[in-house]
Amino acid sequence: MQGQDIGDDHHVLRYCKPSSIGEEGLPLSIAFELRDSEDYLS
């Protein structure tokens, strides 16, 4: 599934720490990096 587009009928959710949110209120790319304990994003 890597590299496939997510259709408009789907939603993606991941908790983002306030430090991972940019000035415009959108998540920064760091919010989607793997955590030390993760093998993949869930």
mmCIF file of the N, C-alpha and C atoms, coordinates in Angstrom:
data_MODEL
# 
_entry.id   MODEL 
# 
loop_
_atom_site.group_PDB 
_atom_site.id 
_atom_site.type_symbol 
_atom_site.label_atom_id 
_atom_site.label_alt_id 
_atom_site.label_comp_id 
_atom_site.label_asym_id 
_atom_site.label_entity_id 
_atom_site.label_seq_id 
_atom_site.pdbx_PDB_ins_code 
_atom_site.Cartn_x 
_atom_site.Cartn_y 
_atom_site.Cartn_z 
_atom_site.occupancy 
_atom_site.B_iso_or_equiv 
_atom_site.pdbx_formal_charge 
_atom_site.auth_seq_id 
_atom_site.auth_comp_id 
_atom_site.auth_asym_id 
_atom_site.auth_atom_id 
_atom_site.pdbx_PDB_model_num 
ATOM 1   N N  . MET A 1 1  ? 0.801   -1.188 0.000  1.00 0.00 ? 1  MET A N  1 
ATOM 2   C CA . MET A 1 1  ? 0.000   0.000  0.000  1.00 0.00 ? 1  MET A CA 1 
ATOM 3   C C  . MET A 1 1  ? 0.849   1.260  0.000  1.00 0.00 ? 1  MET A C  1 
ATOM 4   N N  . GLN A 1 2  ? 2.114   1.129  0.109  1.00 0.00 ? 2  GLN A N  1 
ATOM 5   C CA . GLN A 1 2  ? 2.981   2.292  0.176  1.00 0.00 ? 2  GLN A CA 1 
ATOM 6   C C  . GLN A 1 2  ? 2.891   3.103  -1.116 1.00 0.00 ? 2  GLN A C  1 
ATOM 7   N N  . GLY A 1 3  ? 2.702   4.391  -0.994 1.00 0.00 ? 3  GLY A N  1 
ATOM 8   C CA . GLY A 1 3  ? 2.672   5.268  -2.137 1.00 0.00 ? 3  GLY A CA 1 
ATOM 9   C C  . GLY A 1 3  ? 1.324   5.436  -2.798 1.00 0.00 ? 3  GLY A C  1 
ATOM 10  N N  . GLN A 1 4  ? 0.275   4.812  -2.260 1.00 0.00 ? 4  GLN A N  1 
ATOM 11  C CA . GLN A 1 4  ? -1.048  4.957  -2.859 1.00 0.00 ? 4  GLN A CA 1 
ATOM 12  C C  . GLN A 1 4  ? -1.744  6.193  -2.300 1.00 0.00 ? 4  GLN A C  1 
ATOM 13  N N  . ASP A 1 5  ? -2.526  6.845  -3.156 1.00 0.00 ? 5  ASP A N  1 
ATOM 14  C CA . ASP A 1 5  ? -3.309  7.988  -2.704 1.00 0.00 ? 5  ASP A CA 1 
ATOM 15  C C  . ASP A 1 5  ? -4.455  7.530  -1.808 1.00 0.00 ? 5  ASP A C  1 
ATOM 16  N N  . ILE A 1 6  ? -4.832  8.376  -0.883 1.00 0.00 ? 6  ILE A N  1 
ATOM 17  C CA . ILE A 1 6  ? -5.970  8.116  -0.016 1.00 0.00 ? 6  ILE A CA 1 
ATOM 18  C C  . ILE A 1 6  ? -7.154  8.873  -0.601 1.00 0.00 ? 6  ILE A C  1 
ATOM 19  N N  . GLY A 1 7  ? -8.208  8.150  -0.910 1.00 0.00 ? 7  GLY A N  1 
ATOM 20  C CA . GLY A 1 7  ? -9.384  8.762  -1.517 1.00 0.00 ? 7  GLY A CA 1 
ATOM 21  C C  . GLY A 1 7  ? -10.083 9.741  -0.588 1.00 0.00 ? 7  GLY A C  1 
ATOM 22  N N  . ASP A 1 8  ? -10.891 10.619 -1.185 1.00 0.00 ? 8  ASP A N  1 
ATOM 23  C CA . ASP A 1 8  ? -11.597 11.630 -0.405 1.00 0.00 ? 8  ASP A CA 1 
ATOM 24  C C  . ASP A 1 8  ? -12.615 11.024 0.557  1.00 0.00 ? 8  ASP A C  1 
ATOM 25  N N  . ASP A 1 9  ? -13.031 9.775  0.318  1.00 0.00 ? 9  ASP A N  1 
ATOM 26  C CA . ASP A 1 9  ? -14.009 9.136  1.198  1.00 0.00 ? 9  ASP A CA 1 
ATOM 27  C C  . ASP A 1 9  ? -13.362 8.496  2.420  1.00 0.00 ? 9  ASP A C  1 
ATOM 28  N N  . HIS A 1 10 ? -12.031 8.632  2.578  1.00 0.00 ? 10 HIS A N  1 
ATOM 29  C CA . HIS A 1 10 ? -11.303 8.087  3.720  1.00 0.00 ? 10 HIS A CA 1 
ATOM 30  C C  . HIS A 1 10 ? -10.757 9.229  4.571  1.00 0.00 ? 10 HIS A C  1 
ATOM 31  N N  . HIS A 1 11 ? -10.497 8.935  5.827  1.00 0.00 ? 11 HIS A N  1 
ATOM 32  C CA . HIS A 1 11 ? -9.964  9.926  6.748  1.00 0.00 ? 11 HIS A CA 1 
ATOM 33  C C  . HIS A 1 11 ? -8.730  9.348  7.430  1.00 0.00 ? 11 HIS A C  1 
ATOM 34  N N  . VAL A 1 12 ? -7.778  10.192 7.744  1.00 0.00 ? 12 VAL A N  1 
ATOM 35  C CA . VAL A 1 12 ? -6.560  9.788  8.427  1.00 0.00 ? 12 VAL A CA 1 
ATOM 36  C C  . VAL A 1 12 ? -6.474  10.590 9.712  1.00 0.00 ? 12 VAL A C  1 
ATOM 37  N N  . LEU A 1 13 ? -6.137  9.919  10.802 1.00 0.00 ? 13 LEU A N  1 
ATOM 38  C CA . LEU A 1 13 ? -6.063  10.591 12.091 1.00 0.00 ? 13 LEU A CA 1 
ATOM 39  C C  . LEU A 1 13 ? -4.819  10.131 12.825 1.00 0.00 ? 13 LEU A C  1 
ATOM 40  N N  . ARG A 1 14 ? -4.107  11.054 13.380 1.00 0.00 ? 14 ARG A N  1 
ATOM 41  C CA . ARG A 1 14 ? -2.965  10.745 14.229 1.00 0.00 ? 14 ARG A CA 1 
ATOM 42  C C  . ARG A 1 14 ? -2.830  11.907 15.197 1.00 0.00 ? 14 ARG A C  1 
ATOM 43  N N  . TYR A 1 15 ? -2.650  11.581 16.475 1.00 0.00 ? 15 TYR A N  1 
ATOM 44  C CA . TYR A 1 15 ? -2.460  12.637 17.461 1.00 0.00 ? 15 TYR A CA 1 
ATOM 45  C C  . TYR A 1 15 ? -1.145  13.357 17.156 1.00 0.00 ? 15 TYR A C  1 
ATOM 46  N N  . CYS A 1 16 ? -1.180  14.655 17.140 1.00 0.00 ? 16 CYS A N  1 
ATOM 47  C CA . CYS A 1 16 ? 0.012   15.467 16.920 1.00 0.00 ? 16 CYS A CA 1 
ATOM 48  C C  . CYS A 1 16 ? 0.240   16.348 18.143 1.00 0.00 ? 16 CYS A C  1 
ATOM 49  N N  . LYS A 1 17 ? 1.415   16.231 18.712 1.00 0.00 ? 17 LYS A N  1 
ATOM 50  C CA . LYS A 1 17 ? 1.764   17.091 19.844 1.00 0.00 ? 17 LYS A CA 1 
ATOM 51  C C  . LYS A 1 17 ? 1.719   18.547 19.386 1.00 0.00 ? 17 LYS A C  1 
ATOM 52  N N  . PRO A 1 18 ? 1.404   19.459 20.275 1.00 0.00 ? 18 PRO A N  1 
ATOM 53  C CA . PRO A 1 18 ? 1.373   20.875 19.890 1.00 0.00 ? 18 PRO A CA 1 
ATOM 54  C C  . PRO A 1 18 ? 2.668   21.349 19.234 1.00 0.00 ? 18 PRO A C  1 
ATOM 55  N N  . SER A 1 19 ? 3.797   20.768 19.615 1.00 0.00 ? 19 SER A N  1 
ATOM 56  C CA . SER A 1 19 ? 5.080   21.174 19.013 1.00 0.00 ? 19 SER A CA 1 
ATOM 57  C C  . SER A 1 19 ? 5.221   20.680 17.575 1.00 0.00 ? 19 SER A C  1 
ATOM 58  N N  . SER A 1 20 ? 4.316   19.794 17.131 1.00 0.00 ? 20 SER A N  1 
ATOM 59  C CA . SER A 1 20 ? 4.341   19.279 15.759 1.00 0.00 ? 20 SER A CA 1 
ATOM 60  C C  . SER A 1 20 ? 3.353   20.007 14.847 1.00 0.00 ? 20 SER A C  1 
ATOM 61  N N  . ILE A 1 21 ? 2.762   21.082 15.358 1.00 0.00 ? 21 ILE A N  1 
ATOM 62  C CA . ILE A 1 21 ? 1.795   21.858 14.580 1.00 0.00 ? 21 ILE A CA 1 
ATOM 63  C C  . ILE A 1 21 ? 2.450   23.174 14.177 1.00 0.00 ? 21 ILE A C  1 
ATOM 64  N N  . GLY A 1 22 ? 2.374   23.503 12.898 1.00 0.00 ? 22 GLY A N  1 
ATOM 65  C CA . GLY A 1 22 ? 2.975   24.728 12.379 1.00 0.00 ? 22 GLY A CA 1 
ATOM 66  C C  . GLY A 1 22 ? 2.142   25.960 12.689 1.00 0.00 ? 22 GLY A C  1 
ATOM 67  N N  . GLU A 1 23 ? 2.652   27.114 12.302 1.00 0.00 ? 23 GLU A N  1 
ATOM 68  C CA . GLU A 1 23 ? 1.984   28.385 12.578 1.00 0.00 ? 23 GLU A CA 1 
ATOM 69  C C  . GLU A 1 23 ? 0.620   28.485 11.908 1.00 0.00 ? 23 GLU A C  1 
ATOM 70  N N  . GLU A 1 24 ? 0.436   27.806 10.775 1.00 0.00 ? 24 GLU A N  1 
ATOM 71  C CA . GLU A 1 24 ? -0.839  27.843 10.062 1.00 0.00 ? 24 GLU A CA 1 
ATOM 72  C C  . GLU A 1 24 ? -1.865  26.876 10.641 1.00 0.00 ? 24 GLU A C  1 
ATOM 73  N N  . GLY A 1 25 ? -1.466  26.108 11.665 1.00 0.00 ? 25 GLY A N  1 
ATOM 74  C CA . GLY A 1 25 ? -2.375  25.147 12.276 1.00 0.00 ? 25 GLY A CA 1 
ATOM 75  C C  . GLY A 1 25 ? -2.372  23.786 11.611 1.00 0.00 ? 25 GLY A C  1 
ATOM 76  N N  . LEU A 1 26 ? -1.464  23.578 10.662 1.00 0.00 ? 26 LEU A N  1 
ATOM 77  C CA . LEU A 1 26 ? -1.355  22.289 9.970  1.00 0.00 ? 26 LEU A CA 1 
ATOM 78  C C  . LEU A 1 26 ? -0.200  21.492 10.550 1.00 0.00 ? 26 LEU A C  1 
ATOM 79  N N  . PRO A 1 27 ? -0.304  20.144 10.534 1.00 0.00 ? 27 PRO A N  1 
ATOM 80  C CA . PRO A 1 27 ? 0.777   19.323 11.072 1.00 0.00 ? 27 PRO A CA 1 
ATOM 81  C C  . PRO A 1 27 ? 2.047   19.476 10.245 1.00 0.00 ? 27 PRO A C  1 
ATOM 82  N N  . LEU A 1 28 ? 3.176   19.481 10.919 1.00 0.00 ? 28 LEU A N  1 
ATOM 83  C CA . LEU A 1 28 ? 4.476   19.465 10.260 1.00 0.00 ? 28 LEU A CA 1 
ATOM 84  C C  . LEU A 1 28 ? 4.815   18.033 9.871  1.00 0.00 ? 28 LEU A C  1 
ATOM 85  N N  . SER A 1 29 ? 5.738   17.852 8.948  1.00 0.00 ? 29 SER A N  1 
ATOM 86  C CA . SER A 1 29 ? 6.096   16.499 8.495  1.00 0.00 ? 29 SER A CA 1 
ATOM 87  C C  . SER A 1 29 ? 6.617   15.635 9.638  1.00 0.00 ? 29 SER A C  1 
ATOM 88  N N  . ILE A 1 30 ? 7.215   16.228 10.643 1.00 0.00 ? 30 ILE A N  1 
ATOM 89  C CA . ILE A 1 30 ? 7.736   15.467 11.785 1.00 0.00 ? 30 ILE A CA 1 
ATOM 90  C C  . ILE A 1 30 ? 6.624   14.714 12.510 1.00 0.00 ? 30 ILE A C  1 
ATOM 91  N N  . ALA A 1 31 ? 5.398   15.181 12.411 1.00 0.00 ? 31 ALA A N  1 
ATOM 92  C CA . ALA A 1 31 ? 4.270   14.520 13.073 1.00 0.00 ? 31 ALA A CA 1 
ATOM 93  C C  . ALA A 1 31 ? 4.008   13.136 12.481 1.00 0.00 ? 31 ALA A C  1 
ATOM 94  N N  . PHE A 1 32 ? 4.503   12.888 11.265 1.00 0.00 ? 32 PHE A N  1 
ATOM 95  C CA . PHE A 1 32 ? 4.239   11.618 10.599 1.00 0.00 ? 32 PHE A CA 1 
ATOM 96  C C  . PHE A 1 32 ? 5.464   10.705 10.544 1.00 0.00 ? 32 PHE A C  1 
ATOM 97  N N  . GLU A 1 33 ? 6.528   11.074 11.232 1.00 0.00 ? 33 GLU A N  1 
ATOM 98  C CA . GLU A 1 33 ? 7.699   10.207 11.307 1.00 0.00 ? 33 GLU A CA 1 
ATOM 99  C C  . GLU A 1 33 ? 7.426   9.092  12.309 1.00 0.00 ? 33 GLU A C  1 
ATOM 100 N N  . LEU A 1 34 ? 8.033   7.936  12.073 1.00 0.00 ? 34 LEU A N  1 
ATOM 101 C CA . LEU A 1 34 ? 7.862   6.807  12.982 1.00 0.00 ? 34 LEU A CA 1 
ATOM 102 C C  . LEU A 1 34 ? 8.431   7.125  14.354 1.00 0.00 ? 34 LEU A C  1 
ATOM 103 N N  . ARG A 1 35 ? 7.726   6.708  15.360 1.00 0.00 ? 35 ARG A N  1 
ATOM 104 C CA . ARG A 1 35 ? 8.231   6.804  16.729 1.00 0.00 ? 35 ARG A CA 1 
ATOM 105 C C  . ARG A 1 35 ? 9.184   5.647  16.949 1.00 0.00 ? 35 ARG A C  1 
ATOM 106 N N  . ASP A 1 36 ? 10.024  5.733  17.985 1.00 0.00 ? 36 ASP A N  1 
ATOM 107 C CA . ASP A 1 36 ? 11.021  4.679  18.244 1.00 0.00 ? 36 ASP A CA 1 
ATOM 108 C C  . ASP A 1 36 ? 10.391  3.290  18.394 1.00 0.00 ? 36 ASP A C  1 
ATOM 109 N N  . SER A 1 37 ? 9.199   3.229  18.950 1.00 0.00 ? 37 SER A N  1 
ATOM 110 C CA . SER A 1 37 ? 8.557   1.944  19.209 1.00 0.00 ? 37 SER A CA 1 
ATOM 111 C C  . SER A 1 37 ? 7.706   1.455  18.050 1.00 0.00 ? 37 SER A C  1 
ATOM 112 N N  . GLU A 1 38 ? 7.704   2.139  16.905 1.00 0.00 ? 38 GLU A N  1 
ATOM 113 C CA . GLU A 1 38 ? 6.817   1.774  15.793 1.00 0.00 ? 38 GLU A CA 1 
ATOM 114 C C  . GLU A 1 38 ? 7.597   1.196  14.611 1.00 0.00 ? 38 GLU A C  1 
ATOM 115 N N  . ASP A 1 39 ? 6.989   0.198  13.981 1.00 0.00 ? 39 ASP A N  1 
ATOM 116 C CA . ASP A 1 39 ? 7.537   -0.354 12.742 1.00 0.00 ? 39 ASP A CA 1 
ATOM 117 C C  . ASP A 1 39 ? 6.862   0.282  11.526 1.00 0.00 ? 39 ASP A C  1 
ATOM 118 N N  . TYR A 1 40 ? 5.676   0.843  11.729 1.00 0.00 ? 40 TYR A N  1 
ATOM 119 C CA . TYR A 1 40 ? 4.919   1.492  10.662 1.00 0.00 ? 40 TYR A CA 1 
ATOM 120 C C  . TYR A 1 40 ? 3.878   2.406  11.289 1.00 0.00 ? 40 TYR A C  1 
ATOM 121 N N  . LEU A 1 41 ? 3.334   3.333  10.503 1.00 0.00 ? 41 LEU A N  1 
ATOM 122 C CA . LEU A 1 41 ? 2.267   4.190  10.984 1.00 0.00 ? 41 LEU A CA 1 
ATOM 123 C C  . LEU A 1 41 ? 0.973   3.402  11.027 1.00 0.00 ? 41 LEU A C  1 
ATOM 124 N N  . SER A 1 42 ? 0.197   3.600  12.058 1.00 0.00 ? 42 SER A N  1 
ATOM 125 C CA . SER A 1 42 ? -1.074  2.880  12.155 1.00 0.00 ? 42 SER A CA 1 
ATOM 126 C C  . SER A 1 42 ? -2.214  3.755  11.695 1.00 0.00 ? 42 SER A C  1 
# 
